[in-house]
Amino acid sequence: MTDNSNHIAHAANFIRSRNLEFVLADNPKSICPHCHQVLELFETTEPGCVSRERILPVENSVNESTGAFIYDDGDMIPLDKESAFAPIDRFDRELSQGTCPSCDGLYCTVFLHVSSRPIRTEVNRQGEPFFFVDSEISFEGYRNVFSPVLKGEIPFSIPWIVVRHNNAHLDFDPDLSLCIIDEHIIGPFPLTVQENLAEEIGVAACMGALDRFRKNIWLAAEDIVLAAGPFAMKLIETDTADLSNTKI
Protein backbone atom coordinates (compact mmCIF):
# COMPACT_ATOMS: atom_id res chain seq x y z
CA MET A 1 0.00 0.00 0.00
CA THR A 2 1.20 3.50 -0.80
CA ASP A 3 2.47 5.42 2.22
CA ASN A 4 1.92 9.05 1.27
CA SER A 5 3.65 10.27 4.42
CA ASN A 6 6.89 9.37 2.63
CA HIS A 7 5.98 11.75 -0.20
CA ILE A 8 5.20 14.55 2.25
CA ALA A 9 8.41 13.91 4.21
CA HIS A 10 10.33 13.96 0.91
CA ALA A 11 8.74 17.32 0.13
CA ALA A 12 9.93 18.66 3.48
CA ASN A 13 13.48 17.45 2.83
CA PHE A 14 13.37 18.92 -0.67
CA ILE A 15 12.27 22.32 0.70
CA ARG A 16 14.93 22.25 3.40
CA SER A 17 17.75 21.46 0.99
CA ARG A 18 17.00 24.07 -1.68
CA ASN A 19 17.88 27.73 -2.20
CA LEU A 20 14.43 29.23 -2.71
CA GLU A 21 13.18 32.59 -3.94
CA PHE A 22 9.62 33.90 -3.93
CA VAL A 23 8.30 35.75 -6.98
CA LEU A 24 4.93 37.28 -7.75
CA ALA A 25 2.68 34.66 -9.33
CA ASP A 26 0.12 35.11 -12.10
CA ASN A 27 -3.09 33.55 -10.77
CA PRO A 28 -1.65 30.21 -9.54
CA LYS A 29 -3.99 27.27 -9.11
CA SER A 30 -4.40 24.62 -6.42
CA ILE A 31 -4.66 21.27 -8.23
CA CYS A 32 -6.11 17.93 -7.14
CA PRO A 33 -3.19 15.47 -6.81
CA HIS A 34 -5.38 12.64 -8.15
CA CYS A 35 -7.26 13.93 -11.22
CA HIS A 36 -5.38 17.23 -11.66
CA GLN A 37 -8.54 19.31 -11.82
CA VAL A 38 -8.39 22.87 -10.48
CA LEU A 39 -9.54 23.13 -6.86
CA GLU A 40 -8.97 26.85 -6.31
CA LEU A 41 -7.63 29.87 -8.22
CA PHE A 42 -5.70 32.57 -6.34
CA GLU A 43 -5.79 36.11 -7.65
CA THR A 44 -4.12 39.38 -6.71
CA THR A 45 -6.67 42.04 -5.80
CA GLU A 46 -6.82 45.45 -7.42
CA PRO A 47 -5.00 48.43 -5.87
CA GLY A 48 -6.97 50.33 -3.28
CA CYS A 49 -9.56 47.64 -2.60
CA VAL A 50 -10.80 46.93 0.90
CA SER A 51 -11.76 43.34 1.63
CA ARG A 52 -12.92 41.33 4.61
CA GLU A 53 -12.81 37.56 4.69
CA ARG A 54 -12.55 34.61 7.02
CA ILE A 55 -9.21 32.91 6.39
CA LEU A 56 -9.74 29.96 8.73
CA PRO A 57 -11.26 27.46 9.19
CA VAL A 58 -10.17 26.66 5.64
CA GLU A 59 -13.05 24.21 5.20
CA ASN A 60 -15.11 27.28 4.25
CA SER A 61 -13.25 27.44 0.91
CA VAL A 62 -15.48 26.51 -2.03
CA ASN A 63 -14.66 25.32 -5.54
CA GLU A 64 -16.00 28.04 -7.86
CA SER A 65 -17.07 25.71 -10.68
CA THR A 66 -18.87 23.08 -8.57
CA GLY A 67 -19.81 24.99 -5.42
CA ALA A 68 -18.45 22.09 -3.34
CA PHE A 69 -16.28 22.59 -0.29
CA ILE A 70 -12.56 22.04 -0.95
CA TYR A 71 -11.66 21.05 2.63
CA ASP A 72 -13.76 19.10 5.09
CA ASP A 73 -11.93 19.75 8.36
CA GLY A 74 -8.53 20.44 9.90
CA ASP A 75 -6.61 20.74 13.14
CA MET A 76 -3.53 22.49 14.48
CA ILE A 77 -0.31 20.61 13.72
CA PRO A 78 1.47 19.62 16.95
CA LEU A 79 4.86 21.29 17.20
CA ASP A 80 7.59 21.04 19.79
CA LYS A 81 8.13 24.58 21.09
CA GLU A 82 11.87 23.93 21.21
CA SER A 83 11.83 23.30 17.46
CA ALA A 84 9.84 26.42 16.57
CA PHE A 85 11.42 28.67 13.94
CA ALA A 86 9.84 31.85 15.37
CA PRO A 87 7.96 33.08 18.48
CA ILE A 88 4.67 31.20 18.71
CA ASP A 89 2.66 34.42 18.56
CA ARG A 90 4.00 35.09 15.04
CA PHE A 91 2.66 31.99 13.28
CA ASP A 92 -0.11 29.42 13.21
CA ARG A 93 -0.36 26.11 11.33
CA GLU A 94 -3.03 23.62 10.36
CA LEU A 95 -3.32 20.33 8.51
CA SER A 96 -6.56 20.18 6.56
CA GLN A 97 -8.15 17.31 4.69
CA GLY A 98 -10.40 17.58 1.68
CA THR A 99 -12.26 15.56 -0.92
CA CYS A 100 -11.97 16.48 -4.58
CA PRO A 101 -15.35 17.57 -5.96
CA SER A 102 -14.41 16.03 -9.33
CA CYS A 103 -12.98 12.58 -8.48
CA ASP A 104 -13.69 12.11 -4.72
CA GLY A 105 -9.97 11.60 -4.06
CA LEU A 106 -8.69 12.41 -0.57
CA TYR A 107 -5.89 14.93 -0.03
CA CYS A 108 -4.34 17.02 2.70
CA THR A 109 -2.73 20.46 2.74
CA VAL A 110 -0.50 22.25 5.24
CA PHE A 111 -1.59 25.83 5.97
CA LEU A 112 1.05 28.03 7.58
CA HIS A 113 0.17 31.62 8.53
CA VAL A 114 2.84 34.08 9.63
CA SER A 115 2.42 37.70 10.72
CA SER A 116 4.75 40.68 10.61
CA ARG A 117 4.16 41.34 14.34
CA PRO A 118 2.94 39.35 17.35
CA ILE A 119 -0.78 38.62 17.38
CA ARG A 120 -2.78 37.69 20.48
CA THR A 121 -6.34 36.44 20.36
CA GLU A 122 -7.43 33.13 21.83
CA VAL A 123 -5.13 30.76 23.73
CA ASN A 124 -5.45 26.98 23.62
CA ARG A 125 -5.04 24.54 26.51
CA GLN A 126 -1.27 24.49 26.06
CA GLY A 127 -1.13 28.28 26.41
CA GLU A 128 -0.33 28.78 22.73
CA PRO A 129 -2.05 31.54 20.74
CA PHE A 130 -4.68 30.10 18.44
CA PHE A 131 -5.14 33.38 16.70
CA PHE A 132 -6.17 32.54 13.12
CA VAL A 133 -8.92 30.04 13.78
CA ASP A 134 -12.39 31.48 13.28
CA SER A 135 -11.05 35.04 13.04
CA GLU A 136 -11.96 37.47 10.32
CA ILE A 137 -9.21 39.42 8.63
CA SER A 138 -9.71 42.80 7.03
CA PHE A 139 -7.07 44.20 4.71
CA GLU A 140 -6.59 47.19 2.44
CA GLY A 141 -4.62 47.64 -0.77
CA TYR A 142 -3.14 44.71 -2.63
CA ARG A 143 -3.55 41.07 -1.86
CA ASN A 144 -0.40 39.67 -3.45
CA VAL A 145 0.15 36.08 -4.51
CA PHE A 146 3.62 34.48 -4.58
CA SER A 147 5.10 31.19 -5.68
CA PRO A 148 8.49 29.77 -4.70
CA VAL A 149 11.10 29.12 -7.38
CA LEU A 150 14.57 27.66 -7.24
CA LYS A 151 17.55 30.00 -7.59
CA GLY A 152 17.49 31.38 -11.10
CA GLU A 153 13.66 31.27 -11.23
CA ILE A 154 13.54 27.55 -12.06
CA PRO A 155 10.02 26.19 -11.38
CA PHE A 156 9.59 24.51 -8.00
CA SER A 157 8.02 21.04 -8.04
CA ILE A 158 6.36 21.17 -4.59
CA PRO A 159 2.82 22.70 -4.64
CA TRP A 160 3.21 25.90 -2.61
CA ILE A 161 1.27 29.16 -2.94
CA VAL A 162 1.59 32.25 -0.73
CA VAL A 163 -1.26 34.75 -0.36
CA ARG A 164 -0.17 38.04 1.24
CA HIS A 165 -2.77 40.18 3.02
CA ASN A 166 -1.45 43.74 3.29
CA ASN A 167 -2.50 46.29 5.93
CA ALA A 168 -4.34 43.52 7.74
CA HIS A 169 -6.03 43.24 11.09
CA LEU A 170 -7.53 40.22 12.80
CA ASP A 171 -10.69 40.32 14.87
CA PHE A 172 -10.14 39.81 18.60
CA ASP A 173 -6.54 41.06 18.40
CA PRO A 174 -6.23 43.81 21.06
CA ASP A 175 -3.38 45.42 19.08
CA LEU A 176 -5.17 47.71 16.61
CA SER A 177 -2.10 48.40 14.47
CA LEU A 178 -2.13 46.99 10.95
CA CYS A 179 0.24 44.22 9.88
CA ILE A 180 1.05 41.85 7.02
CA ILE A 181 -0.21 38.27 7.13
CA ASP A 182 1.18 35.66 4.75
CA GLU A 183 -0.89 32.53 4.14
CA HIS A 184 1.31 29.65 2.93
CA ILE A 185 -0.65 26.86 1.23
CA ILE A 186 1.60 23.81 0.87
CA GLY A 187 -0.14 20.97 -0.93
CA PRO A 188 -2.47 19.34 -1.60
CA PHE A 189 -0.83 15.94 -1.16
CA PRO A 190 -2.70 12.70 -1.98
CA LEU A 191 -4.10 10.44 0.72
CA THR A 192 -5.37 6.87 0.56
CA VAL A 193 -8.55 5.63 2.24
CA GLN A 194 -6.41 4.07 4.98
CA GLU A 195 -4.79 7.46 5.59
CA ASN A 196 -8.14 9.25 6.04
CA LEU A 197 -7.50 11.70 8.89
CA ALA A 198 -11.15 12.12 9.87
CA GLU A 199 -12.52 10.50 13.01
CA GLU A 200 -16.03 10.67 14.43
CA ILE A 201 -15.05 14.04 15.91
CA GLY A 202 -13.50 15.19 12.64
CA VAL A 203 -9.83 15.72 11.84
CA ALA A 204 -7.96 15.64 15.14
CA ALA A 205 -4.21 15.47 15.70
CA CYS A 206 -4.64 13.76 19.07
CA MET A 207 -6.53 10.87 17.47
CA GLY A 208 -3.98 10.55 14.68
CA ALA A 209 -1.40 9.28 17.16
CA LEU A 210 -3.47 6.08 17.61
CA ASP A 211 -2.99 4.87 14.03
CA ARG A 212 0.41 4.47 12.39
CA PHE A 213 -0.71 5.62 8.94
CA ARG A 214 -2.33 8.78 10.28
CA LYS A 215 0.50 9.36 12.77
CA ASN A 216 3.02 9.33 9.93
CA ILE A 217 0.98 11.94 8.03
CA TRP A 218 0.90 14.25 11.07
CA LEU A 219 4.65 13.84 11.64
CA ALA A 220 5.34 14.60 7.98
CA ALA A 221 3.11 17.70 8.19
CA GLU A 222 5.12 18.89 11.20
CA ASP A 223 8.28 18.40 9.16
CA ILE A 224 6.78 20.53 6.35
CA VAL A 225 6.12 23.36 8.84
CA LEU A 226 9.65 23.19 10.24
CA ALA A 227 11.17 23.13 6.74
CA ALA A 228 9.03 25.93 5.28
CA GLY A 229 8.91 28.10 8.40
CA PRO A 230 12.32 29.79 8.04
CA PHE A 231 11.57 30.65 4.40
CA ALA A 232 8.17 32.03 5.44
CA MET A 233 9.74 34.28 8.09
CA LYS A 234 12.37 35.56 5.67
CA LEU A 235 9.68 36.40 3.14
CA ILE A 236 7.54 38.40 5.55
CA GLU A 237 10.58 40.26 6.88
CA THR A 238 11.72 41.20 3.36
CA ASP A 239 11.39 44.85 2.39
CA THR A 240 8.13 45.06 0.42
CA ALA A 241 8.67 48.50 -1.09
CA ASP A 242 9.02 46.93 -4.54
CA LEU A 243 6.98 43.75 -4.55
CA SER A 244 7.72 43.12 -8.22
CA ASN A 245 11.26 42.21 -7.20
CA THR A 246 10.50 40.44 -3.93
CA LYS A 247 12.88 37.51 -3.46
CA ILE A 248 14.57 35.91 -0.49
GIUR-V745656 format. One record per residue. RES is the residue in one small letter. PHI is phi in radians with two decimals (* if undefined). Layout:
BEGIN
RES:PHI ; RES:PHI
END
This chain:
BEGIN
m:* ; t:-1.15 ; d:-1.88 ; n:-1.25 ; s:-1.09 ; n:-1.13 ; h:-1.16 ; i:-1.20 ; a:-1.09 ; h:-1.09 ; a:-1.07 ; a:-1.09 ; n:-1.13 ; f:-1.13 ; i:-1.07 ; r:-1.12 ; s:-1.68 ; r:-1.95 ; n:-1.69 ; l:-1.72 ; e:-2.20 ; f:-2.03 ; v:-2.21 ; l:-1.07 ; a:-1.88 ; d:-1.71 ; n:0.89 ; p:-1.17 ; k:-2.11 ; s:-1.58 ; i:-2.03 ; c:-1.10 ; p:-1.30 ; h:-1.69 ; c:-1.82 ; h:1.17 ; q:-1.39 ; v:-1.29 ; l:-1.59 ; e:-2.70 ; l:-1.94 ; f:-1.94 ; e:-2.13 ; t:-1.39 ; t:-1.40 ; e:-1.30 ; p:-1.02 ; g:1.45 ; c:-1.33 ; v:-2.12 ; s:-2.29 ; r:-2.45 ; e:-2.62 ; r:-1.71 ; i:-1.59 ; l:-2.60 ; p:-1.19 ; v:-1.23 ; e:-1.16 ; n:-1.39 ; s:-1.19 ; v:-2.21 ; n:-1.23 ; e:-1.15 ; s:-1.38 ; t:-1.87 ; g:1.35 ; a:-1.50 ; f:-1.23 ; i:-1.48 ; y:-2.17 ; d:-1.60 ; d:-2.97 ; g:-2.83 ; d:-2.64 ; m:-1.10 ; i:-1.37 ; p:-1.03 ; l:-2.58 ; d:-1.18 ; k:-0.98 ; e:-1.18 ; s:-1.65 ; a:-1.06 ; f:-1.58 ; a:-2.81 ; p:-0.95 ; i:-1.22 ; d:-1.63 ; r:-1.93 ; f:-2.64 ; d:-2.47 ; r:-2.59 ; e:-2.62 ; l:-1.84 ; s:-2.06 ; q:-2.01 ; g:-2.43 ; t:-2.17 ; c:-1.10 ; p:-1.20 ; s:-1.63 ; c:-2.13 ; d:1.19 ; g:-1.27 ; l:-1.50 ; y:-2.67 ; c:-2.37 ; t:-2.42 ; v:-1.61 ; f:-1.90 ; l:-2.15 ; h:-1.92 ; v:-2.22 ; s:-2.13 ; s:-1.38 ; r:-2.60 ; p:-1.05 ; i:-2.22 ; r:-2.20 ; t:-2.27 ; e:-1.48 ; v:-2.21 ; n:-1.46 ; r:-1.15 ; q:-1.54 ; g:1.43 ; e:-1.58 ; p:-1.15 ; f:-2.05 ; f:-1.42 ; f:-1.60 ; v:-1.19 ; d:1.08 ; s:-1.78 ; e:-1.72 ; i:-1.98 ; s:-1.96 ; f:-2.57 ; e:-2.12 ; g:1.45 ; y:-1.29 ; r:-1.93 ; n:-1.58 ; v:-2.19 ; f:-2.09 ; s:-2.33 ; p:-1.39 ; v:-2.34 ; l:-1.32 ; k:-0.87 ; g:1.60 ; e:1.07 ; i:-1.41 ; p:-0.94 ; f:-1.74 ; s:-1.44 ; i:-1.50 ; p:-1.15 ; w:-2.70 ; i:-2.19 ; v:-2.09 ; v:-1.87 ; r:-1.76 ; h:-1.79 ; n:-1.56 ; n:0.83 ; a:-1.75 ; h:-2.57 ; l:-1.75 ; d:-0.98 ; f:1.29 ; d:-1.46 ; p:-1.17 ; d:-1.40 ; l:-1.50 ; s:-1.25 ; l:-1.35 ; c:-2.60 ; i:-1.88 ; i:-2.16 ; d:-1.78 ; e:-1.87 ; h:-1.64 ; i:-1.98 ; i:-1.95 ; g:2.27 ; p:-1.43 ; f:-1.94 ; p:-1.22 ; l:-2.24 ; t:-1.61 ; v:-1.06 ; q:-1.16 ; e:-1.64 ; n:-0.92 ; l:-1.44 ; a:-1.42 ; e:-1.92 ; e:-1.06 ; i:-1.61 ; g:1.74 ; v:-1.30 ; a:-2.48 ; a:-1.10 ; c:-1.14 ; m:-1.38 ; g:-1.10 ; a:-1.19 ; l:-1.51 ; d:-2.28 ; r:-1.18 ; f:-1.16 ; r:-1.19 ; k:-1.02 ; n:-1.13 ; i:-1.15 ; w:-1.11 ; l:-1.14 ; a:-1.16 ; a:-1.12 ; e:-1.05 ; d:-1.13 ; i:-1.05 ; v:-1.07 ; l:-1.19 ; a:-1.34 ; a:-1.44 ; g:-0.93 ; p:-1.05 ; f:-1.16 ; a:-1.12 ; m:-1.20 ; k:-1.10 ; l:-1.11 ; i:-1.28 ; e:-1.60 ; t:-1.28 ; d:-1.05 ; t:-1.78 ; a:-1.09 ; d:-2.20 ; l:-1.16 ; s:-1.16 ; n:-2.05 ; t:-1.24 ; k:-2.51 ; i:-2.25
END
